[in-house]
Amino acid sequence: MTATPSDLRRTLGFTDLVMVTLGTVIGSGIFLVPGVVLRETQGRVGLALSIWAIAGVLSLLGAFTYAELGAMKPDAGGLYTYIRDAFGPLPAFLYGWASFVVISSGSVATLAVAFSGYLGQIIPLSPVGAKSVSLLLIVIIAVVNVLGTRRSATMQNWTTGAKVLGLLALSVAMLALGHGAKTGAPIPLPVTTMSLLPGIGIAMIGVLWAYEGWQYVTFSAGETRDPQRVFPRAIAVATFALIVLYLLANLGYLAALGPAAASSSDHIAADASRAVLGPTSGIVISVLVLISIFSAANGITLTAPRMYFAMARDGVFFERLARVHPRYGTPAFAIIALAIWSAILALTGTFEQLLTYVVFAGWIFYGLGAMAVFVYRRKQPDAIRPFRTPGYPITPALFVASAAALVLNTLIAQPIRGVVGLAGVLLGTPAFYIWRARRRAAPVASTVESPGEV
């Protein structure tokens, strides 16, 4: 299929979407968060594993809901378009604004800085060298993505496959060789269970963030072949695979270290591998994390710019970002814009506080996206739905409730962080009205240069 200046090429298949989902979600969380969860649940192994399973099921409920939306509206922009068509252009823009300014760009910056940090454990790097590596990572990923969706998807498939196989092999080795579950010292438990409730809330938030990222694949629906059939299957299969993989990794950590050592570890994957494979295994973990980080950064760069492309096409973002490269068929300017801003955040180090304040607000929009299915069912009851959410309306309702609980917990537990984060998102409101006014002032130019529907 030949792309016109307004079209994105549909080049992605089932395997590509599965790998994009797995690769974007699996970053550094599964290598760090399990120790925090055990600590917050005071060493109760059953409770900790239950939290991983429950958070995974909640994510799966969200994936099922988005599967219906993606099959019904297989356009570039994904979650942005669901919110826009259900609740109006302003909330959709605010999500895109927060994503571009902080969430996606800050995530890429975080991953780039973490990449240089882990590489520094293998090859000593000076401060200038570390920043150079972070910048080079962003540049390489951006170039590959500009040169073609098929190329970046192929790279995503290989890197994601490598890290999934690596994590599986590490988990199996820890289960087979570990003896920590037999020798771990018992953990003192509190007299009352009331002190456990705050820890459960903190643990659940940490685990939900470890699963966070599967919604990125919705942005690529406009580049998927046979999206009505492929998209629902891919997002559901990938999310279910994440649950299995995360539970297996947790069991492996416990087998290697035992509950006591695992709950006190801040780098549980590295500590567990050393316990099973010896002190020289640290380099293996570092390489695995490097691949994982690279794949996650590429997954975001492969997907998020499609949202900015859709926003620009709607006339509420930089017009140039709506252009498709005539040779490569990619939203090249949107990719470059994300890369430049991510690089600035990484080089200046300003992303850490911004991301801490704003990233929780993303769950407001994840909940809105799931609520869109209720709006579409009511307003468009006869619309063609190649896939219907299993267990509707309970399935999306549970996911919306979990998103709301996460946001409310942040606002209650960390009110300053919550208020500052929401304020940062709402700062996009003036920008929305400025862009919309400019588009209304130049309707002819908008008609000529804004790409049409994919």
TORKOL-4160 file (C-alpha; in steps of 0.2 Angstrom, whole numbers, padded with zeros to 4 digits, m for minus):
454
<pt num="1" X="0000" Y="0000" Z="0000"/>
<pt num="2" X="0007" Y="0017" Z="m0005"/>
<pt num="3" X="0006" Y="0031" Z="0007"/>
<pt num="4" X="m0001" Y="0048" Z="0002"/>
<pt num="5" X="0004" Y="0064" Z="0012"/>
<pt num="6" X="m0011" Y="0060" Z="0023"/>
<pt num="7" X="m0009" Y="0042" Z="0026"/>
<pt num="8" X="0000" Y="0030" Z="0038"/>
<pt num="9" X="0004" Y="0013" Z="0031"/>
<pt num="10" X="m0004" Y="m0002" Z="0038"/>
<pt num="11" X="0011" Y="m0013" Z="0041"/>
<pt num="12" X="0009" Y="m0020" Z="0059"/>
<pt num="13" X="0002" Y="m0037" Z="0062"/>
<pt num="14" X="m0002" Y="m0048" Z="0077"/>
<pt num="15" X="0015" Y="m0052" Z="0083"/>
<pt num="16" X="0021" Y="m0034" Z="0081"/>
<pt num="17" X="0007" Y="m0028" Z="0092"/>
<pt num="18" X="0010" Y="m0041" Z="0105"/>
<pt num="19" X="0029" Y="m0037" Z="0105"/>
<pt num="20" X="0025" Y="m0018" Z="0106"/>
<pt num="21" X="0014" Y="m0021" Z="0121"/>
<pt num="22" X="0026" Y="m0032" Z="0130"/>
<pt num="23" X="0041" Y="m0021" Z="0126"/>
<pt num="24" X="0033" Y="m0005" Z="0132"/>
<pt num="25" X="0027" Y="m0012" Z="0148"/>
<pt num="26" X="0042" Y="m0022" Z="0153"/>
<pt num="27" X="0055" Y="m0009" Z="0158"/>
<pt num="28" X="0064" Y="m0009" Z="0174"/>
<pt num="29" X="0049" Y="m0011" Z="0186"/>
<pt num="30" X="0049" Y="m0030" Z="0187"/>
<pt num="31" X="0067" Y="m0030" Z="0191"/>
<pt num="32" X="0064" Y="m0018" Z="0206"/>
<pt num="33" X="0046" Y="m0017" Z="0212"/>
<pt num="34" X="0044" Y="m0035" Z="0219"/>
<pt num="35" X="0055" Y="m0031" Z="0234"/>
<pt num="36" X="0045" Y="m0015" Z="0238"/>
<pt num="37" X="0029" Y="m0025" Z="0237"/>
<pt num="38" X="0035" Y="m0038" Z="0249"/>
<pt num="39" X="0041" Y="m0025" Z="0260"/>
<pt num="40" X="0025" Y="m0015" Z="0260"/>
<pt num="41" X="0015" Y="m0031" Z="0263"/>
<pt num="42" X="0026" Y="m0035" Z="0278"/>
<pt num="43" X="0033" Y="m0051" Z="0270"/>
<pt num="44" X="0016" Y="m0060" Z="0267"/>
<pt num="45" X="0020" Y="m0069" Z="0251"/>
<pt num="46" X="0002" Y="m0074" Z="0247"/>
<pt num="47" X="m0003" Y="m0056" Z="0249"/>
<pt num="48" X="0011" Y="m0050" Z="0238"/>
<pt num="49" X="0007" Y="m0062" Z="0224"/>
<pt num="50" X="m0011" Y="m0059" Z="0226"/>
<pt num="51" X="m0008" Y="m0040" Z="0223"/>
<pt num="52" X="0002" Y="m0044" Z="0207"/>
<pt num="53" X="m0012" Y="m0055" Z="0201"/>
<pt num="54" X="m0026" Y="m0043" Z="0205"/>
<pt num="55" X="m0017" Y="m0029" Z="0197"/>
<pt num="56" X="m0014" Y="m0039" Z="0182"/>
<pt num="57" X="m0032" Y="m0044" Z="0181"/>
<pt num="58" X="m0037" Y="m0026" Z="0182"/>
<pt num="59" X="m0025" Y="m0022" Z="0168"/>
<pt num="60" X="m0033" Y="m0036" Z="0158"/>
<pt num="61" X="m0050" Y="m0029" Z="0161"/>
<pt num="62" X="m0044" Y="m0012" Z="0154"/>
<pt num="63" X="m0036" Y="m0021" Z="0139"/>
<pt num="64" X="m0052" Y="m0030" Z="0135"/>
<pt num="65" X="m0061" Y="m0013" Z="0136"/>
<pt num="66" X="m0049" Y="m0005" Z="0125"/>
<pt num="67" X="m0049" Y="m0020" Z="0113"/>
<pt num="68" X="m0068" Y="m0016" Z="0109"/>
<pt num="69" X="m0064" Y="0002" Z="0106"/>
<pt num="70" X="m0048" Y="m0001" Z="0095"/>
<pt num="71" X="m0058" Y="m0014" Z="0085"/>
<pt num="72" X="m0072" Y="m0001" Z="0083"/>
<pt num="73" X="m0061" Y="0014" Z="0079"/>
<pt num="74" X="m0045" Y="0008" Z="0072"/>
<pt num="75" X="m0038" Y="0025" Z="0068"/>
<pt num="76" X="m0021" Y="0033" Z="0073"/>
<pt num="77" X="m0022" Y="0041" Z="0090"/>
<pt num="78" X="m0030" Y="0027" Z="0099"/>
<pt num="79" X="m0034" Y="0032" Z="0117"/>
<pt num="80" X="m0034" Y="0051" Z="0112"/>
<pt num="81" X="m0048" Y="0047" Z="0099"/>
<pt num="82" X="m0058" Y="0037" Z="0111"/>
<pt num="83" X="m0058" Y="0052" Z="0124"/>
<pt num="84" X="m0061" Y="0065" Z="0110"/>
<pt num="85" X="m0076" Y="0056" Z="0102"/>
<pt num="86" X="m0084" Y="0052" Z="0119"/>
<pt num="87" X="m0080" Y="0067" Z="0130"/>
<pt num="88" X="m0075" Y="0081" Z="0118"/>
<pt num="89" X="m0059" Y="0088" Z="0111"/>
<pt num="90" X="m0053" Y="0097" Z="0127"/>
<pt num="91" X="m0050" Y="0082" Z="0139"/>
<pt num="92" X="m0042" Y="0072" Z="0124"/>
<pt num="93" X="m0030" Y="0087" Z="0121"/>
<pt num="94" X="m0026" Y="0088" Z="0139"/>
<pt num="95" X="m0021" Y="0070" Z="0139"/>
<pt num="96" X="m0010" Y="0072" Z="0123"/>
<pt num="97" X="m0003" Y="0088" Z="0131"/>
<pt num="98" X="0002" Y="0079" Z="0147"/>
<pt num="99" X="0009" Y="0065" Z="0137"/>
<pt num="100" X="0020" Y="0076" Z="0126"/>
<pt num="101" X="0026" Y="0088" Z="0139"/>
<pt num="102" X="0029" Y="0075" Z="0153"/>
<pt num="103" X="0022" Y="0057" Z="0153"/>
<pt num="104" X="0029" Y="0050" Z="0137"/>
<pt num="105" X="0044" Y="0062" Z="0135"/>
<pt num="106" X="0048" Y="0060" Z="0153"/>
<pt num="107" X="0047" Y="0041" Z="0152"/>
<pt num="108" X="0059" Y="0041" Z="0137"/>
<pt num="109" X="0071" Y="0053" Z="0146"/>
<pt num="110" X="0070" Y="0042" Z="0162"/>
<pt num="111" X="0074" Y="0026" Z="0152"/>
<pt num="112" X="0088" Y="0035" Z="0143"/>
<pt num="113" X="0096" Y="0040" Z="0159"/>
<pt num="114" X="0093" Y="0023" Z="0167"/>
<pt num="115" X="0101" Y="0015" Z="0151"/>
<pt num="116" X="0117" Y="0025" Z="0154"/>
<pt num="117" X="0117" Y="0021" Z="0172"/>
<pt num="118" X="0116" Y="0002" Z="0169"/>
<pt num="119" X="0129" Y="0003" Z="0155"/>
<pt num="120" X="0140" Y="0012" Z="0168"/>
<pt num="121" X="0140" Y="m0004" Z="0178"/>
<pt num="122" X="0149" Y="m0013" Z="0164"/>
<pt num="123" X="0159" Y="0001" Z="0156"/>
<pt num="124" X="0164" Y="0016" Z="0167"/>
<pt num="125" X="0157" Y="0032" Z="0161"/>
<pt num="126" X="0160" Y="0050" Z="0166"/>
<pt num="127" X="0146" Y="0062" Z="0169"/>
<pt num="128" X="0148" Y="0069" Z="0151"/>
<pt num="129" X="0149" Y="0051" Z="0144"/>
<pt num="130" X="0133" Y="0046" Z="0153"/>
<pt num="131" X="0124" Y="0061" Z="0146"/>
<pt num="132" X="0131" Y="0057" Z="0129"/>
<pt num="133" X="0125" Y="0039" Z="0130"/>
<pt num="134" X="0108" Y="0044" Z="0135"/>
<pt num="135" X="0107" Y="0057" Z="0120"/>
<pt num="136" X="0114" Y="0044" Z="0108"/>
<pt num="137" X="0100" Y="0031" Z="0113"/>
<pt num="138" X="0086" Y="0044" Z="0110"/>
<pt num="139" X="0094" Y="0048" Z="0093"/>
<pt num="140" X="0096" Y="0030" Z="0087"/>
<pt num="141" X="0078" Y="0026" Z="0092"/>
<pt num="142" X="0071" Y="0041" Z="0083"/>
<pt num="143" X="0081" Y="0038" Z="0067"/>
<pt num="144" X="0075" Y="0020" Z="0066"/>
<pt num="145" X="0057" Y="0025" Z="0069"/>
<pt num="146" X="0058" Y="0039" Z="0056"/>
<pt num="147" X="0065" Y="0027" Z="0043"/>
<pt num="148" X="0050" Y="0016" Z="0044"/>
<pt num="149" X="0037" Y="0009" Z="0055"/>
<pt num="150" X="0041" Y="m0009" Z="0049"/>
<pt num="151" X="0060" Y="m0006" Z="0053"/>
<pt num="152" X="0056" Y="0000" Z="0071"/>
<pt num="153" X="0043" Y="m0014" Z="0073"/>
<pt num="154" X="0056" Y="m0027" Z="0068"/>
<pt num="155" X="0068" Y="m0020" Z="0080"/>
<pt num="156" X="0055" Y="m0020" Z="0094"/>
<pt num="157" X="0051" Y="m0038" Z="0090"/>
<pt num="158" X="0069" Y="m0043" Z="0092"/>
<pt num="159" X="0073" Y="m0033" Z="0108"/>
<pt num="160" X="0057" Y="m0038" Z="0116"/>
<pt num="161" X="0059" Y="m0056" Z="0112"/>
<pt num="162" X="0077" Y="m0056" Z="0119"/>
<pt num="163" X="0071" Y="m0048" Z="0136"/>
<pt num="164" X="0056" Y="m0059" Z="0137"/>
<pt num="165" X="0067" Y="m0075" Z="0134"/>
<pt num="166" X="0080" Y="m0068" Z="0146"/>
<pt num="167" X="0067" Y="m0065" Z="0160"/>
<pt num="168" X="0060" Y="m0082" Z="0157"/>
<pt num="169" X="0077" Y="m0090" Z="0158"/>
<pt num="170" X="0081" Y="m0081" Z="0174"/>
<pt num="171" X="0065" Y="m0085" Z="0182"/>
<pt num="172" X="0067" Y="m0104" Z="0178"/>
<pt num="173" X="0085" Y="m0104" Z="0184"/>
<pt num="174" X="0080" Y="m0096" Z="0200"/>
<pt num="175" X="0065" Y="m0108" Z="0203"/>
<pt num="176" X="0076" Y="m0123" Z="0198"/>
<pt num="177" X="0092" Y="m0118" Z="0208"/>
<pt num="178" X="0086" Y="m0107" Z="0222"/>
<pt num="179" X="0084" Y="m0113" Z="0240"/>
<pt num="180" X="0079" Y="m0096" Z="0248"/>
<pt num="181" X="0061" Y="m0101" Z="0251"/>
<pt num="182" X="0067" Y="m0115" Z="0262"/>
<pt num="183" X="0081" Y="m0106" Z="0271"/>
<pt num="184" X="0073" Y="m0088" Z="0272"/>
<pt num="185" X="0071" Y="m0082" Z="0290"/>
<pt num="186" X="0053" Y="m0079" Z="0296"/>
<pt num="187" X="0047" Y="m0062" Z="0295"/>
<pt num="188" X="0040" Y="m0054" Z="0311"/>
<pt num="189" X="0022" Y="m0050" Z="0308"/>
<pt num="190" X="0012" Y="m0036" Z="0316"/>
<pt num="191" X="m0001" Y="m0039" Z="0330"/>
<pt num="192" X="m0015" Y="m0030" Z="0320"/>
<pt num="193" X="m0019" Y="m0030" Z="0302"/>
<pt num="194" X="m0024" Y="m0012" Z="0301"/>
<pt num="195" X="m0006" Y="m0007" Z="0299"/>
<pt num="196" X="m0006" Y="m0017" Z="0283"/>
<pt num="197" X="m0019" Y="m0007" Z="0274"/>
<pt num="198" X="m0008" Y="0008" Z="0269"/>
<pt num="199" X="0005" Y="m0004" Z="0263"/>
<pt num="200" X="m0007" Y="m0013" Z="0252"/>
<pt num="201" X="m0012" Y="0003" Z="0244"/>
<pt num="202" X="0006" Y="0008" Z="0241"/>
<pt num="203" X="0010" Y="m0009" Z="0234"/>
<pt num="204" X="m0005" Y="m0010" Z="0223"/>
<pt num="205" X="0000" Y="0007" Z="0215"/>
<pt num="206" X="0018" Y="0001" Z="0212"/>
<pt num="207" X="0012" Y="m0014" Z="0204"/>
<pt num="208" X="m0001" Y="m0005" Z="0193"/>
<pt num="209" X="0013" Y="0006" Z="0187"/>
<pt num="210" X="0023" Y="m0009" Z="0183"/>
<pt num="211" X="0009" Y="m0015" Z="0172"/>
<pt num="212" X="0007" Y="0002" Z="0165"/>
<pt num="213" X="0010" Y="0005" Z="0147"/>
<pt num="214" X="m0001" Y="m0007" Z="0138"/>
<pt num="215" X="m0012" Y="0007" Z="0132"/>
<pt num="216" X="0002" Y="0014" Z="0121"/>
<pt num="217" X="m0002" Y="0001" Z="0108"/>
<pt num="218" X="m0019" Y="0009" Z="0105"/>
<pt num="219" X="m0010" Y="0023" Z="0096"/>
<pt num="220" X="m0004" Y="0011" Z="0083"/>
<pt num="221" X="m0021" Y="0005" Z="0078"/>
<pt num="222" X="m0020" Y="0016" Z="0062"/>
<pt num="223" X="m0005" Y="0006" Z="0056"/>
<pt num="224" X="m0012" Y="m0011" Z="0059"/>
<pt num="225" X="m0017" Y="m0023" Z="0046"/>
<pt num="226" X="m0035" Y="m0030" Z="0048"/>
<pt num="227" X="m0036" Y="m0020" Z="0065"/>
<pt num="228" X="m0054" Y="m0026" Z="0069"/>
<pt num="229" X="m0048" Y="m0044" Z="0070"/>
<pt num="230" X="m0029" Y="m0042" Z="0075"/>
<pt num="231" X="m0030" Y="m0028" Z="0088"/>
<pt num="232" X="m0042" Y="m0036" Z="0101"/>
<pt num="233" X="m0032" Y="m0052" Z="0100"/>
<pt num="234" X="m0015" Y="m0044" Z="0102"/>
<pt num="235" X="m0019" Y="m0033" Z="0117"/>
<pt num="236" X="m0028" Y="m0046" Z="0126"/>
<pt num="237" X="m0015" Y="m0060" Z="0123"/>
<pt num="238" X="0000" Y="m0048" Z="0128"/>
<pt num="239" X="m0008" Y="m0042" Z="0144"/>
<pt num="240" X="m0012" Y="m0060" Z="0149"/>
<pt num="241" X="0006" Y="m0065" Z="0145"/>
<pt num="242" X="0012" Y="m0051" Z="0156"/>
<pt num="243" X="0002" Y="m0057" Z="0171"/>
<pt num="244" X="0010" Y="m0075" Z="0169"/>
<pt num="245" X="0028" Y="m0068" Z="0166"/>
<pt num="246" X="0027" Y="m0056" Z="0181"/>
<pt num="247" X="0020" Y="m0070" Z="0193"/>
<pt num="248" X="0034" Y="m0082" Z="0187"/>
<pt num="249" X="0047" Y="m0069" Z="0190"/>
<pt num="250" X="0041" Y="m0065" Z="0208"/>
<pt num="251" X="0041" Y="m0084" Z="0212"/>
<pt num="252" X="0059" Y="m0085" Z="0205"/>
<pt num="253" X="0064" Y="m0071" Z="0216"/>
<pt num="254" X="0056" Y="m0079" Z="0231"/>
<pt num="255" X="0064" Y="m0096" Z="0227"/>
<pt num="256" X="0081" Y="m0088" Z="0226"/>
<pt num="257" X="0081" Y="m0076" Z="0241"/>
<pt num="258" X="0067" Y="m0081" Z="0252"/>
<pt num="259" X="0054" Y="m0069" Z="0259"/>
<pt num="260" X="0065" Y="m0060" Z="0271"/>
<pt num="261" X="0079" Y="m0056" Z="0260"/>
<pt num="262" X="0068" Y="m0052" Z="0245"/>
<pt num="263" X="0058" Y="m0040" Z="0255"/>
<pt num="264" X="0074" Y="m0031" Z="0261"/>
<pt num="265" X="0081" Y="m0030" Z="0243"/>
<pt num="266" X="0081" Y="m0014" Z="0233"/>
<pt num="267" X="0088" Y="m0022" Z="0218"/>
<pt num="268" X="0079" Y="m0039" Z="0219"/>
<pt num="269" X="0083" Y="m0046" Z="0202"/>
<pt num="270" X="0102" Y="m0043" Z="0204"/>
<pt num="271" X="0102" Y="m0050" Z="0222"/>
<pt num="272" X="0092" Y="m0065" Z="0216"/>
<pt num="273" X="0103" Y="m0069" Z="0202"/>
<pt num="274" X="0119" Y="m0067" Z="0212"/>
<pt num="275" X="0111" Y="m0079" Z="0225"/>
<pt num="276" X="0108" Y="m0092" Z="0212"/>
<pt num="277" X="0121" Y="m0089" Z="0198"/>
<pt num="278" X="0135" Y="m0082" Z="0208"/>
<pt num="279" X="0143" Y="m0064" Z="0210"/>
<pt num="280" X="0148" Y="m0063" Z="0192"/>
<pt num="281" X="0130" Y="m0064" Z="0186"/>
<pt num="282" X="0128" Y="m0045" Z="0189"/>
<pt num="283" X="0133" Y="m0042" Z="0171"/>
<pt num="284" X="0120" Y="m0053" Z="0165"/>
<pt num="285" X="0106" Y="m0043" Z="0174"/>
<pt num="286" X="0114" Y="m0027" Z="0168"/>
<pt num="287" X="0113" Y="m0033" Z="0150"/>
<pt num="288" X="0095" Y="m0039" Z="0152"/>
<pt num="289" X="0090" Y="m0023" Z="0160"/>
<pt num="290" X="0099" Y="m0013" Z="0146"/>
<pt num="291" X="0089" Y="m0023" Z="0132"/>
<pt num="292" X="0073" Y="m0021" Z="0142"/>
<pt num="293" X="0076" Y="m0002" Z="0144"/>
<pt num="294" X="0080" Y="0000" Z="0125"/>
<pt num="295" X="0064" Y="m0010" Z="0120"/>
<pt num="296" X="0053" Y="0001" Z="0132"/>
<pt num="297" X="0060" Y="0017" Z="0125"/>
<pt num="298" X="0058" Y="0011" Z="0107"/>
<pt num="299" X="0040" Y="0005" Z="0111"/>
<pt num="300" X="0035" Y="0023" Z="0117"/>
<pt num="301" X="0043" Y="0031" Z="0102"/>
<pt num="302" X="0035" Y="0019" Z="0090"/>
<pt num="303" X="0017" Y="0023" Z="0097"/>
<pt num="304" X="0016" Y="0039" Z="0106"/>
<pt num="305" X="0020" Y="0051" Z="0091"/>
<pt num="306" X="0004" Y="0044" Z="0083"/>
<pt num="307" X="m0006" Y="0053" Z="0096"/>
<pt num="308" X="0002" Y="0069" Z="0092"/>
<pt num="309" X="0000" Y="0066" Z="0074"/>
<pt num="310" X="m0019" Y="0064" Z="0077"/>
<pt num="311" X="m0019" Y="0080" Z="0088"/>
<pt num="312" X="m0011" Y="0090" Z="0074"/>
<pt num="313" X="m0023" Y="0082" Z="0061"/>
<pt num="314" X="m0037" Y="0089" Z="0072"/>
<pt num="315" X="m0029" Y="0106" Z="0072"/>
<pt num="316" X="m0025" Y="0107" Z="0090"/>
<pt num="317" X="m0006" Y="0104" Z="0089"/>
<pt num="318" X="0009" Y="0109" Z="0079"/>
<pt num="319" X="0003" Y="0108" Z="0061"/>
<pt num="320" X="0019" Y="0100" Z="0055"/>
<pt num="321" X="0017" Y="0085" Z="0066"/>
<pt num="322" X="0002" Y="0080" Z="0055"/>
<pt num="323" X="0013" Y="0077" Z="0040"/>
<pt num="324" X="0018" Y="0060" Z="0034"/>
<pt num="325" X="0035" Y="0057" Z="0027"/>
<pt num="326" X="0032" Y="0055" Z="0008"/>
<pt num="327" X="0046" Y="0042" Z="0007"/>
<pt num="328" X="0046" Y="0032" Z="0024"/>
<pt num="329" X="0027" Y="0034" Z="0027"/>
<pt num="330" X="0030" Y="0038" Z="0045"/>
<pt num="331" X="0024" Y="0053" Z="0056"/>
<pt num="332" X="0042" Y="0059" Z="0055"/>
<pt num="333" X="0040" Y="0076" Z="0063"/>
<pt num="334" X="0030" Y="0070" Z="0077"/>
<pt num="335" X="0044" Y="0057" Z="0081"/>
<pt num="336" X="0057" Y="0070" Z="0080"/>
<pt num="337" X="0048" Y="0082" Z="0091"/>
<pt num="338" X="0046" Y="0069" Z="0104"/>
<pt num="339" X="0064" Y="0064" Z="0103"/>
<pt num="340" X="0070" Y="0082" Z="0104"/>
<pt num="341" X="0060" Y="0086" Z="0120"/>
<pt num="342" X="0064" Y="0069" Z="0128"/>
<pt num="343" X="0083" Y="0073" Z="0125"/>
<pt num="344" X="0081" Y="0091" Z="0133"/>
<pt num="345" X="0073" Y="0083" Z="0148"/>
<pt num="346" X="0086" Y="0070" Z="0149"/>
<pt num="347" X="0101" Y="0082" Z="0147"/>
<pt num="348" X="0094" Y="0094" Z="0159"/>
<pt num="349" X="0088" Y="0082" Z="0172"/>
<pt num="350" X="0071" Y="0091" Z="0174"/>
<pt num="351" X="0061" Y="0076" Z="0170"/>
<pt num="352" X="0062" Y="0067" Z="0187"/>
<pt num="353" X="0051" Y="0079" Z="0197"/>
<pt num="354" X="0040" Y="0083" Z="0183"/>
<pt num="355" X="0036" Y="0064" Z="0180"/>
<pt num="356" X="0034" Y="0061" Z="0199"/>
<pt num="357" X="0021" Y="0075" Z="0199"/>
<pt num="358" X="0011" Y="0072" Z="0183"/>
<pt num="359" X="0012" Y="0053" Z="0179"/>
<pt num="360" X="m0002" Y="0048" Z="0191"/>
<pt num="361" X="m0014" Y="0060" Z="0181"/>
<pt num="362" X="m0012" Y="0048" Z="0167"/>
<pt num="363" X="m0024" Y="0036" Z="0176"/>
<pt num="364" X="m0037" Y="0049" Z="0175"/>
<pt num="365" X="m0037" Y="0048" Z="0156"/>
<pt num="366" X="m0035" Y="0029" Z="0156"/>
<pt num="367" X="m0051" Y="0029" Z="0166"/>
<pt num="368" X="m0060" Y="0041" Z="0154"/>
<pt num="369" X="m0054" Y="0030" Z="0140"/>
<pt num="370" X="m0063" Y="0015" Z="0147"/>
<pt num="371" X="m0078" Y="0025" Z="0151"/>
<pt num="372" X="m0079" Y="0029" Z="0133"/>
<pt num="373" X="m0086" Y="0012" Z="0130"/>
<pt num="374" X="m0102" Y="0016" Z="0140"/>
<pt num="375" X="m0104" Y="0032" Z="0129"/>
<pt num="376" X="m0102" Y="0022" Z="0113"/>
<pt num="377" X="m0114" Y="0008" Z="0118"/>
<pt num="378" X="m0127" Y="0021" Z="0122"/>
<pt num="379" X="m0125" Y="0033" Z="0108"/>
<pt num="380" X="m0120" Y="0021" Z="0094"/>
<pt num="381" X="m0129" Y="0005" Z="0099"/>
<pt num="382" X="m0130" Y="m0002" Z="0081"/>
<pt num="383" X="m0112" Y="0002" Z="0077"/>
<pt num="384" X="m0101" Y="m0013" Z="0070"/>
<pt num="385" X="m0092" Y="m0020" Z="0085"/>
<pt num="386" X="m0080" Y="m0034" Z="0079"/>
<pt num="387" X="m0075" Y="m0037" Z="0097"/>
<pt num="388" X="m0086" Y="m0034" Z="0112"/>
<pt num="389" X="m0079" Y="m0032" Z="0130"/>
<pt num="390" X="m0082" Y="m0049" Z="0140"/>
<pt num="391" X="m0092" Y="m0046" Z="0155"/>
<pt num="392" X="m0098" Y="m0029" Z="0150"/>
<pt num="393" X="m0103" Y="m0018" Z="0160"/>
<pt num="394" X="m0094" Y="m0025" Z="0175"/>
<pt num="395" X="m0077" Y="m0027" Z="0166"/>
<pt num="396" X="m0075" Y="m0008" Z="0161"/>
<pt num="397" X="m0083" Y="m0003" Z="0177"/>
<pt num="398" X="m0070" Y="m0012" Z="0188"/>
<pt num="399" X="m0056" Y="m0005" Z="0178"/>
<pt num="400" X="m0063" Y="0013" Z="0179"/>
<pt num="401" X="m0065" Y="0010" Z="0198"/>
<pt num="402" X="m0047" Y="0005" Z="0200"/>
<pt num="403" X="m0041" Y="0020" Z="0190"/>
<pt num="404" X="m0051" Y="0031" Z="0201"/>
<pt num="405" X="m0045" Y="0023" Z="0217"/>
<pt num="406" X="m0027" Y="0025" Z="0211"/>
<pt num="407" X="m0029" Y="0044" Z="0208"/>
<pt num="408" X="m0039" Y="0047" Z="0224"/>
<pt num="409" X="m0026" Y="0038" Z="0234"/>
<pt num="410" X="m0013" Y="0049" Z="0227"/>
<pt num="411" X="m0023" Y="0065" Z="0231"/>
<pt num="412" X="m0026" Y="0059" Z="0249"/>
<pt num="413" X="m0009" Y="0052" Z="0253"/>
<pt num="414" X="0001" Y="0065" Z="0243"/>
<pt num="415" X="m0010" Y="0081" Z="0241"/>
<pt num="416" X="0003" Y="0093" Z="0236"/>
<pt num="417" X="0010" Y="0081" Z="0222"/>
<pt num="418" X="m0008" Y="0078" Z="0217"/>
<pt num="419" X="m0013" Y="0096" Z="0215"/>
<pt num="420" X="0003" Y="0101" Z="0207"/>
<pt num="421" X="0001" Y="0087" Z="0194"/>
<pt num="422" X="m0017" Y="0091" Z="0190"/>
<pt num="423" X="m0012" Y="0110" Z="0188"/>
<pt num="424" X="0002" Y="0104" Z="0176"/>
<pt num="425" X="m0011" Y="0095" Z="0166"/>
<pt num="426" X="m0023" Y="0110" Z="0166"/>
<pt num="427" X="m0010" Y="0122" Z="0160"/>
<pt num="428" X="m0013" Y="0114" Z="0143"/>
<pt num="429" X="m0031" Y="0122" Z="0143"/>
<pt num="430" X="m0025" Y="0139" Z="0136"/>
<pt num="431" X="m0014" Y="0131" Z="0123"/>
<pt num="432" X="m0029" Y="0121" Z="0117"/>
<pt num="433" X="m0040" Y="0137" Z="0114"/>
<pt num="434" X="m0025" Y="0146" Z="0106"/>
<pt num="435" X="m0023" Y="0132" Z="0093"/>
<pt num="436" X="m0042" Y="0130" Z="0090"/>
<pt num="437" X="m0043" Y="0149" Z="0087"/>
<pt num="438" X="m0029" Y="0148" Z="0075"/>
<pt num="439" X="m0037" Y="0134" Z="0065"/>
<pt num="440" X="m0054" Y="0143" Z="0064"/>
<pt num="441" X="m0045" Y="0159" Z="0058"/>
<pt num="442" X="m0037" Y="0149" Z="0044"/>
<pt num="443" X="m0050" Y="0136" Z="0038"/>
<pt num="444" X="m0043" Y="0135" Z="0020"/>
<pt num="445" X="m0025" Y="0131" Z="0025"/>
<pt num="446" X="m0032" Y="0119" Z="0037"/>
<pt num="447" X="m0042" Y="0110" Z="0024"/>
<pt num="448" X="m0027" Y="0109" Z="0012"/>
<pt num="449" X="m0013" Y="0104" Z="0023"/>
<pt num="450" X="m0021" Y="0094" Z="0037"/>
<pt num="451" X="m0021" Y="0075" Z="0033"/>
<pt num="452" X="m0037" Y="0066" Z="0031"/>
<pt num="453" X="m0043" Y="0050" Z="0040"/>
<pt num="454" X="m0032" Y="0035" Z="0039"/>
